[in-house]
């Protein structure tokens, strides 16, 4: 490529500033030269998939943070952050690694060179690379890992096996207690005692008309533990107690969001055809198969329950013709087979890794192409057939 140079006349008093050129755009290529502040990027990633959707046992979010200010030009995607993958990220000058599986899961008591996970943290900080992990938040979202896995079955509709609920609705507490009274003096005494109870929230009093009489309506939210104390207090006045209503507060399910998927195929397909579809989707030469009792390779599959990764706890007890996941315990496989359910196992990360290419494209749109996003070439499942 030839560059055409031009000469320019400088106005009096102006100076040439010598600064390093970060990016030259060649004709036909438009690599991103933009930067994002790490905090801004993390906020955008949390908007893409709320961390509140992750399982309670999980360790998600920003796990390693270089000292601020830290800007990100290159986001590096991987399913597992191994030492080989970390070296790749260093060579490709990544500023933030998005590792689907959290490399820090159990607490680290020290950061030394002794264990491989400690070394990951050392290497990340030495090279000013942040580490972010979404894990089960990506399992739950409608545009996440499990949704991608359903595409291996062919045309189908799907619903979550375990729906997620709205994280911030309704207000605090598990129960709402409401009662009315026309005795102002007695009410002040009751309210004073209620305020001394722990785990009470949203305590309100409003004027109300009950059977033509002016009264005061009290409403409060409380935990299960506090509910017992509130009821014990109100039961000391039988008239007040008999006017008390207790409501169980349930958070509404989020549409198309949650763990696992129950898929209904548009048309029944033989088990052997489903196997070929899955192998093609996951780009695998083989899978592991347990055929359900009374079934054959020609038996039709109409409903399939699936879960990326390790699916035993999510799939257990679900009615379906087929379970699809990465790995299951031996005894859970025996239970499924005894119930006439066939099981396809593809190894843990093989049911997740292919999602990264789709994720790259979705994040490019979500982040408005402000940064470079690349997928690891070294990331792979640790198991192979020998």
C-alpha positions as CSV (number, residue, x, y, z in Angstrom):
1,X,0.0,0.0,0.0
2,X,1.4,3.4,-1.0
3,X,0.9,6.4,1.3
4,X,0.7,9.8,-0.3
5,X,2.4,12.5,1.8
6,X,1.2,16.1,1.8
7,X,3.0,19.2,3.1
8,X,1.2,21.8,5.1
9,X,2.1,25.4,6.0
10,X,2.0,26.0,9.8
11,X,0.5,29.3,11.1
12,X,2.8,31.4,13.3
13,X,3.0,30.2,16.9
14,X,1.8,26.6,16.1
15,X,3.9,23.6,16.9
16,X,4.1,20.0,15.7
17,X,3.3,17.5,18.4
18,X,5.1,14.2,18.3
19,X,2.7,11.5,19.6
20,X,2.7,7.8,19.0
21,X,0.3,6.8,16.3
22,X,-2.1,4.1,17.7
23,X,-3.7,2.9,14.6
24,X,-3.5,3.2,10.8
25,X,-6.6,2.2,8.9
26,X,-5.8,0.5,5.6
27,X,-8.4,0.6,2.8
28,X,-10.9,-2.2,3.2
29,X,-10.2,-2.7,6.9
30,X,-11.6,-0.8,9.8
31,X,-10.2,-2.1,13.1
32,X,-11.4,-0.3,16.1
33,X,-9.1,2.4,17.6
34,X,-11.6,3.3,20.4
35,X,-11.1,2.7,24.0
36,X,-13.4,2.1,26.9
37,X,-12.8,2.7,30.6
38,X,-12.8,-0.6,32.5
39,X,-15.6,0.5,34.8
40,X,-17.7,1.7,31.8
41,X,-17.1,-1.7,30.1
42,X,-18.0,-3.7,33.1
43,X,-21.2,-1.7,33.5
44,X,-22.0,-2.4,29.9
45,X,-21.3,-6.1,30.4
46,X,-23.6,-6.2,33.4
47,X,-26.3,-4.6,31.3
48,X,-25.9,-7.3,28.7
49,X,-26.4,-10.0,31.4
50,X,-27.4,-9.0,34.9
51,X,-25.2,-10.7,37.5
52,X,-28.3,-11.0,39.7
53,X,-29.4,-13.9,37.4
54,X,-26.3,-16.0,38.4
55,X,-26.8,-18.8,40.9
56,X,-26.1,-17.9,44.5
57,X,-23.1,-20.3,44.7
58,X,-21.4,-18.8,41.7
59,X,-18.5,-16.3,41.6
60,X,-19.3,-13.8,38.9
61,X,-18.3,-10.3,37.9
62,X,-15.0,-8.5,37.8
63,X,-12.6,-10.9,39.5
64,X,-9.2,-9.2,38.8
65,X,-8.9,-5.4,38.4
66,X,-5.7,-3.6,37.5
67,X,-5.1,-0.4,39.3
68,X,-7.2,2.5,37.9
69,X,-7.3,4.2,35.5
70,X,-7.5,1.2,33.2
71,X,-8.7,1.4,29.6
72,X,-9.7,-1.5,27.4
73,X,-8.9,-1.7,23.7
74,X,-9.1,-5.5,23.3
75,X,-11.6,-7.8,25.0
76,X,-10.5,-11.4,24.9
77,X,-13.1,-14.2,25.1
78,X,-12.5,-17.7,26.5
79,X,-14.5,-20.5,28.0
80,X,-11.7,-21.6,30.4
81,X,-8.8,-19.5,31.5
82,X,-5.8,-21.8,31.5
83,X,-2.1,-20.8,31.6
84,X,-1.9,-21.5,27.9
85,X,-4.9,-19.3,27.2
86,X,-3.4,-16.6,29.5
87,X,-0.2,-16.6,27.5
88,X,-2.3,-16.2,24.3
89,X,-4.1,-13.2,25.9
90,X,-0.8,-11.6,26.8
91,X,0.6,-12.1,23.3
92,X,-2.5,-10.6,21.8
93,X,-2.3,-7.6,24.1
94,X,-5.7,-8.2,25.8
95,X,-6.8,-5.6,28.3
96,X,-9.7,-7.6,29.7
97,X,-10.3,-11.3,29.6
98,X,-14.0,-12.5,29.7
99,X,-13.7,-16.0,31.0
100,X,-17.1,-17.8,31.0
101,X,-15.9,-20.1,33.8
102,X,-14.6,-18.1,36.8
103,X,-10.9,-18.9,37.2
104,X,-11.2,-17.9,40.9
105,X,-13.9,-19.9,42.4
106,X,-12.9,-21.1,45.9
107,X,-11.1,-18.4,48.0
108,X,-7.4,-17.9,47.4
109,X,-5.5,-17.6,50.7
110,X,-2.3,-16.3,49.0
111,X,-1.1,-15.1,45.6
112,X,2.2,-16.9,44.9
113,X,3.8,-18.8,42.0
114,X,2.9,-22.1,43.5
115,X,-0.4,-23.1,41.9
116,X,-1.7,-22.4,38.4
117,X,-4.7,-20.4,39.5
118,X,-2.5,-18.1,41.6
119,X,-0.1,-17.7,38.7
120,X,-3.1,-16.6,36.5
121,X,-3.7,-13.7,38.9
122,X,0.0,-12.8,39.0
123,X,0.3,-12.8,35.2
124,X,-2.9,-10.8,34.8
125,X,-1.7,-8.1,37.2
126,X,1.8,-8.0,35.8
127,X,0.4,-7.3,32.3
128,X,-2.5,-5.1,33.5
129,X,-5.2,-7.5,32.3
130,X,-8.5,-7.5,34.0
131,X,-10.6,-10.8,34.4
132,X,-14.4,-10.8,34.3
133,X,-16.6,-13.9,34.5
134,X,-20.4,-14.1,33.8
135,X,-20.8,-17.9,34.1
136,X,-24.4,-18.9,35.2
137,X,-25.7,-15.4,34.4
138,X,-25.0,-16.3,30.7
139,X,-26.8,-19.6,31.3
140,X,-30.0,-17.9,32.4
141,X,-30.4,-15.0,29.9
142,X,-32.7,-15.6,26.8
143,X,-29.8,-14.9,24.4
144,X,-27.3,-17.0,26.4
145,X,-25.5,-20.4,26.3
146,X,-28.5,-22.6,26.7
147,X,-30.4,-20.8,24.0
148,X,-27.4,-21.4,21.7
149,X,-27.4,-25.1,22.6
150,X,-31.0,-25.5,21.6
151,X,-30.0,-24.7,18.0
152,X,-28.4,-28.1,17.8
153,X,-31.8,-29.8,18.0
154,X,-33.2,-28.1,14.9
155,X,-36.5,-26.1,14.8
156,X,-38.1,-26.1,18.2
157,X,-39.7,-23.9,20.9
158,X,-38.1,-23.8,24.4
159,X,-38.9,-22.6,27.9
160,X,-36.6,-22.5,30.9
161,X,-36.6,-25.6,33.2
162,X,-36.1,-23.4,36.2
163,X,-37.4,-19.9,35.5
164,X,-35.6,-16.9,37.0
165,X,-37.5,-14.4,39.1
166,X,-37.3,-10.6,39.1
167,X,-34.4,-9.7,41.3
168,X,-35.9,-6.4,42.8
169,X,-39.6,-7.0,42.9
170,X,-41.6,-6.8,45.1
171,X,-40.1,-4.8,47.9
172,X,-38.0,-6.3,50.7
173,X,-39.4,-9.1,52.7
174,X,-41.2,-12.3,52.0
175,X,-44.6,-11.4,53.5
176,X,-46.9,-8.4,53.8
177,X,-49.0,-7.9,56.9
178,X,-52.0,-5.6,56.8
179,X,-54.6,-4.7,59.5
180,X,-57.0,-1.9,60.3
181,X,-57.9,-0.2,63.6
182,X,-59.9,2.8,64.9
183,X,-58.1,2.9,68.3
184,X,-55.4,5.5,67.8
185,X,-53.9,5.2,71.3
186,X,-53.6,1.5,71.0
187,X,-52.2,1.7,67.5
188,X,-49.4,3.9,68.7
189,X,-48.4,1.3,71.2
190,X,-48.5,-1.5,68.7
191,X,-46.5,0.4,66.1
192,X,-43.9,1.3,68.7
193,X,-43.4,-2.4,69.4
194,X,-43.5,-3.4,65.7
195,X,-40.6,-0.9,65.0
196,X,-38.5,-2.8,67.6
197,X,-38.7,-6.0,65.6
198,X,-35.8,-6.7,63.2
199,X,-36.3,-7.3,59.5
200,X,-39.4,-5.1,59.2
201,X,-39.6,-2.8,56.1
202,X,-42.0,-0.6,54.2
203,X,-44.1,0.2,57.3
204,X,-46.9,2.6,56.3
205,X,-50.1,3.9,57.8
206,X,-52.9,5.3,55.7
207,X,-56.5,6.5,56.5
208,X,-59.1,4.0,55.4
209,X,-62.9,3.7,55.5
210,X,-64.1,0.3,56.7
211,X,-67.8,-0.4,56.8
212,X,-68.5,3.3,56.9
213,X,-66.1,4.0,59.8
214,X,-62.9,6.1,59.6
215,X,-59.9,3.8,60.5
216,X,-56.2,3.6,60.0
217,X,-54.8,0.9,57.8
218,X,-51.3,-0.4,58.6
219,X,-49.1,-2.2,56.0
220,X,-45.7,-3.7,56.5
221,X,-43.3,-6.1,54.8
222,X,-41.3,-8.5,56.8
223,X,-39.1,-11.7,56.7
224,X,-40.4,-15.1,57.6
225,X,-38.6,-14.8,61.0
226,X,-40.1,-11.4,61.7
227,X,-43.6,-12.6,60.7
228,X,-43.7,-14.9,63.7
229,X,-43.0,-12.0,66.0
230,X,-45.5,-9.7,64.3
231,X,-48.3,-12.3,64.5
232,X,-47.4,-13.0,68.2
233,X,-47.7,-9.3,68.9
234,X,-51.0,-8.8,67.1
235,X,-52.5,-12.0,68.6
236,X,-52.5,-10.2,72.0
237,X,-55.5,-8.2,70.8
238,X,-58.1,-10.6,69.4
239,X,-60.1,-7.9,67.6
240,X,-56.9,-6.6,65.9
241,X,-55.7,-10.1,65.1
242,X,-59.0,-11.2,63.4
243,X,-58.7,-8.2,61.1
244,X,-55.1,-9.1,60.0
245,X,-54.3,-10.2,56.5
246,X,-51.1,-11.9,55.6
247,X,-49.9,-12.0,52.0
248,X,-47.0,-14.1,50.6
249,X,-44.9,-12.0,48.4
250,X,-43.7,-13.8,45.3
251,X,-41.4,-12.4,42.7
252,X,-42.7,-12.8,39.2
253,X,-40.8,-15.0,36.7
254,X,-38.8,-13.3,34.0
255,X,-39.9,-14.3,30.5
256,X,-37.6,-16.8,28.7
257,X,-35.0,-16.5,31.5
258,X,-33.7,-19.2,33.8
259,X,-31.6,-22.4,34.0
260,X,-31.8,-25.2,31.4
261,X,-34.4,-25.4,28.6
262,X,-37.3,-27.8,27.8
263,X,-37.4,-27.9,24.0
264,X,-40.4,-29.1,21.9
265,X,-39.3,-30.0,18.4
266,X,-41.5,-28.8,15.5
267,X,-41.5,-32.4,14.2
268,X,-40.5,-35.6,15.9
269,X,-37.0,-36.7,14.9
270,X,-35.3,-40.1,15.4
271,X,-32.7,-40.3,18.1
272,X,-30.0,-41.1,15.5
273,X,-30.9,-37.9,13.5
274,X,-30.7,-35.8,16.7
275,X,-27.3,-37.3,17.4
276,X,-26.0,-36.2,14.0
277,X,-27.5,-32.7,14.4
278,X,-25.8,-32.2,17.8
279,X,-22.5,-33.4,16.6
280,X,-22.7,-31.0,13.6
281,X,-23.7,-28.1,15.8
282,X,-21.0,-28.7,18.4
283,X,-18.4,-29.7,15.7
284,X,-17.7,-33.0,17.5
285,X,-16.7,-36.3,15.9
286,X,-18.4,-38.2,18.7
287,X,-20.7,-38.0,21.7
288,X,-21.5,-40.3,24.6
289,X,-25.0,-41.9,24.5
290,X,-27.2,-43.9,26.9
291,X,-30.4,-45.2,25.3
292,X,-33.5,-45.1,27.4
293,X,-35.1,-48.3,28.5
294,X,-37.4,-49.6,25.7
295,X,-36.0,-47.1,23.2
296,X,-33.8,-47.5,20.1
297,X,-31.8,-45.3,17.8
298,X,-35.0,-45.0,15.7
299,X,-37.2,-44.0,18.5
300,X,-38.7,-40.5,18.0
301,X,-37.6,-37.5,20.0
302,X,-40.3,-34.8,20.5
303,X,-39.2,-33.2,23.8
304,X,-35.6,-32.7,24.9
305,X,-34.4,-31.2,28.2
306,X,-31.0,-29.6,28.0
307,X,-28.5,-27.8,30.2
308,X,-25.0,-26.6,29.1
309,X,-22.1,-27.8,31.3
310,X,-23.0,-30.2,34.1
311,X,-26.7,-30.8,34.0
312,X,-27.6,-33.4,36.7
313,X,-29.2,-31.1,39.2
314,X,-31.0,-29.0,36.5
315,X,-32.4,-32.0,34.5
316,X,-33.2,-34.4,37.3
317,X,-36.9,-35.4,37.3
318,X,-37.8,-33.6,34.1
319,X,-40.1,-35.4,31.7
320,X,-38.6,-35.6,28.3
321,X,-37.5,-38.1,25.6
322,X,-33.9,-36.9,25.8
323,X,-31.5,-35.2,28.2
324,X,-28.7,-33.2,26.5
325,X,-25.8,-31.9,28.6
326,X,-22.0,-32.0,29.0
327,X,-21.7,-34.4,31.9
328,X,-24.0,-36.2,34.4
329,X,-23.3,-38.4,37.4
330,X,-23.4,-42.2,36.8
331,X,-26.4,-42.7,39.0
332,X,-28.4,-39.9,37.5
333,X,-27.8,-41.5,34.1
334,X,-29.1,-44.8,35.4
335,X,-32.2,-43.1,36.7
336,X,-32.9,-41.4,33.4
337,X,-32.4,-44.6,31.4
338,X,-34.7,-46.5,33.8
339,X,-37.4,-43.9,33.1
340,X,-37.1,-44.4,29.3
341,X,-35.1,-41.2,28.8
342,X,-32.1,-41.3,26.5
343,X,-29.0,-39.2,27.5
344,X,-26.5,-37.5,25.3
345,X,-23.2,-36.3,26.9
346,X,-20.8,-34.1,25.0
347,X,-18.2,-33.3,27.7
348,X,-18.6,-30.2,29.9
349,X,-17.1,-27.3,28.0
350,X,-18.0,-28.7,24.5
351,X,-21.6,-27.7,25.3
352,X,-20.5,-24.1,26.0
353,X,-17.5,-23.1,24.0
354,X,-19.2,-22.7,20.6
355,X,-21.3,-19.9,22.1
356,X,-18.3,-17.6,22.2
357,X,-18.4,-16.9,18.5
358,X,-22.1,-15.9,18.8
359,X,-21.2,-13.9,21.9
360,X,-18.5,-12.0,20.1
361,X,-21.0,-10.7,17.5
362,X,-23.6,-9.8,20.1
363,X,-21.1,-7.9,22.3
364,X,-19.8,-6.0,19.2
365,X,-23.3,-4.7,18.7
366,X,-24.0,-4.1,22.4
367,X,-20.7,-2.2,22.8
368,X,-21.3,-0.3,19.5
369,X,-18.0,-1.6,18.1
370,X,-16.0,0.6,20.5
371,X,-13.4,-2.0,21.2
372,X,-11.8,-5.0,19.5
373,X,-13.3,-8.4,20.6
374,X,-11.4,-11.6,19.9
375,X,-12.0,-15.3,20.7
376,X,-9.2,-17.5,22.1
377,X,-7.7,-20.0,19.7
378,X,-6.0,-22.0,22.5
379,X,-9.1,-22.7,24.6
380,X,-10.2,-26.3,24.3
381,X,-11.9,-29.1,26.3
382,X,-9.3,-30.9,28.5
383,X,-10.6,-34.3,27.6
384,X,-9.9,-36.3,24.4
385,X,-10.3,-39.9,23.3
386,X,-7.0,-41.7,23.2
